[in-house]
Amino acid sequence: MKLTPILRIALAMAAATSLVAGLTGGLARLGIIAPVGDTADMHGAIMASGFFGTLISLERAVADGRLAALLVPAVSGAGAILLLCGYAEATAPLFLAAGLGLTLMTAMATWKLPTLFTGLMTAAAALWPLGTYFWISGKTLPEVGYVWLGFLILTVVAERIELSRLLNPTLASRGLLVILVALFALALGLGQPWQGSALLSVSLAGIALWLLREDIALRTVRTHGFARFSALLLIFGYGWLIVAAASLSLLPPGETIYGHDAAIHAIAVGFILSMVFAHAPIILPAVTGAPVRYVPILYLPAALLQLAIGMRIAFDAMDATERLHCPAWLTIAAIVIYVVLLLGTMAARPKTAAISA
């Protein structure tokens, strides 16, 4: 076996380990299980940088095709392992370096092929090291968390464009998206939602509505198979992004901790994980080379995920923190079931020729 496949598998395993640690850390933060090391305190950093940062870097490196590009996820993966071992101070510089490396990688792609997709991917990547710099500078993880989530949100927007899953937006529509993204990044740079939340809320809602209007999901939801499955998850994800924007406006995180919990989980679980569920059947074959087959039972974990985030936001609104363990377990059950089902189909060839959601 060549070195590159081995390295790709090792990096994927580092990301998967971070996911497990992040999920258990989330349970520990709720007092459901005993904390293991610093996983409870570092829950946000583990998920945003250790898991998603490493995974997105690996995906971009595979798309880049050069062996040197794998250095970026390798640095991020090393940071993830150090973070899980309790060396947070040594971890932050590695995540900063990985973020800068990802930004450079995407900026080079933009220079070679200046498109809306590559520009947005570069803007998204730049938010990762910006958030990490804020963390190194002394900001708390809840403050930094929204900047890291901005990295993930804009990455999703860029990937929807890369996958050609938009209804050929007009020049004016593309210009509107650029303005919304600029306002979104400005709000994060100004410290929102902790320093006011109006600009962040409006720009976030605008991005969600733009995606809902322009995405082909509104058409493919009328089809069948993976296309319909992914389209439903995309529509739900955009809806949760609007819910997050409303929560930031009505329950500003700077004024109520429950508003912060509702907003950040509406984004991280409702939007981001819905996007992961929707895109995994497309991305996994590209990264691993193994095909994924559609089975209707995949709707079970997808439904559990939507139920989990709905319950969490409802309990936050009711100030019923003692009930948050239920949606937390539901979220983990949804992820585990989904991963098991996908792995169970990867040995078989897809029955459909393409996935078009």
SULSULZI-V853447 format. One record per pair of residues at least 6 apart in sequence whose C-alpha atoms are under 7 Angstrom apart, sorted by the first residue. I is the first residue (numbers start at 1). GAP is how many residues later the second one is. Records with the same first field share a line. If there is no record, write none. Layout:
I=GAP + GAP
This chain:
11=62 + 63 + 66
12=43
14=63
15=35 + 36 + 39 + 40 + 62
16=35
18=28 + 29 + 32 + 33 + 62
19=28 + 32
21=18
22=17 + 21 + 24 + 25
25=10 + 14 + 15 + 18
26=14 + 17
27=6 + 301
28=6 + 7 + 12
29=11
30=295
32=293
37=49
38=48
39=45
44=97 + 101
46=34
48=100
49=46
50=26 + 27 + 30
53=23
54=19 + 22 + 23
57=15 + 16 + 45
58=12 + 15
59=228
61=8 + 9
62=225
72=26 + 29 + 30
73=25
75=19 + 23
76=18 + 19 + 22
79=12 + 15 + 16
82=9
83=8
92=40 + 44
95=37
96=33 + 36 + 37
99=26 + 27 + 29 + 30
100=29
102=23
103=19 + 22 + 23
106=12 + 15 + 16
107=15
109=9
110=8 + 9
117=41 + 44 + 45
120=34 + 38
121=33 + 34 + 37
124=27 + 30 + 31
125=26
127=20 + 21 + 23 + 24
128=20 + 23
131=13 + 16 + 17
134=10
135=6 + 9
143=51
147=41
160=6
165=50 + 51 + 192
166=48 + 49 + 50
167=47 + 48 + 49
169=45
177=30
180=23 + 26 + 27
183=20
184=16 + 19 + 20
187=12 + 13
192=8
193=7 + 59 + 60 + 61
194=59 + 60
197=51 + 52 + 55
198=51
201=44 + 45 + 47 + 48
202=43
204=41
205=36 + 37 + 40
208=30 + 33 + 34
212=23 + 26
217=14 + 17 + 18 + 140
220=7 + 8 + 11 + 137
221=6 + 7 + 10 + 11
222=6
225=69
226=68 + 129
227=128 + 129 + 130
228=129
230=48 + 127
231=126
233=41 + 42 + 45
234=40 + 41 + 44
237=33 + 34 + 37 + 38
238=33
240=26 + 27 + 30 + 31
241=25 + 26 + 30
243=23
244=19 + 22 + 23
247=12 + 15 + 16
248=11 + 15
251=8
252=7
253=6 + 7
258=58 + 61
262=51 + 54
266=43
269=40
270=36 + 39
281=11
285=6 + 7
290=56
291=55 + 56 + 57 + 58 + 59
292=50 + 53 + 54 + 57 + 58
293=52 + 53 + 55 + 56 + 57 + 58
294=56
298=40 + 43
301=33 + 34 + 36 + 37
302=32
304=26 + 30
305=25 + 26 + 29
308=19 + 22 + 23
309=18
311=16
312=12 + 15
315=6 + 8 + 9
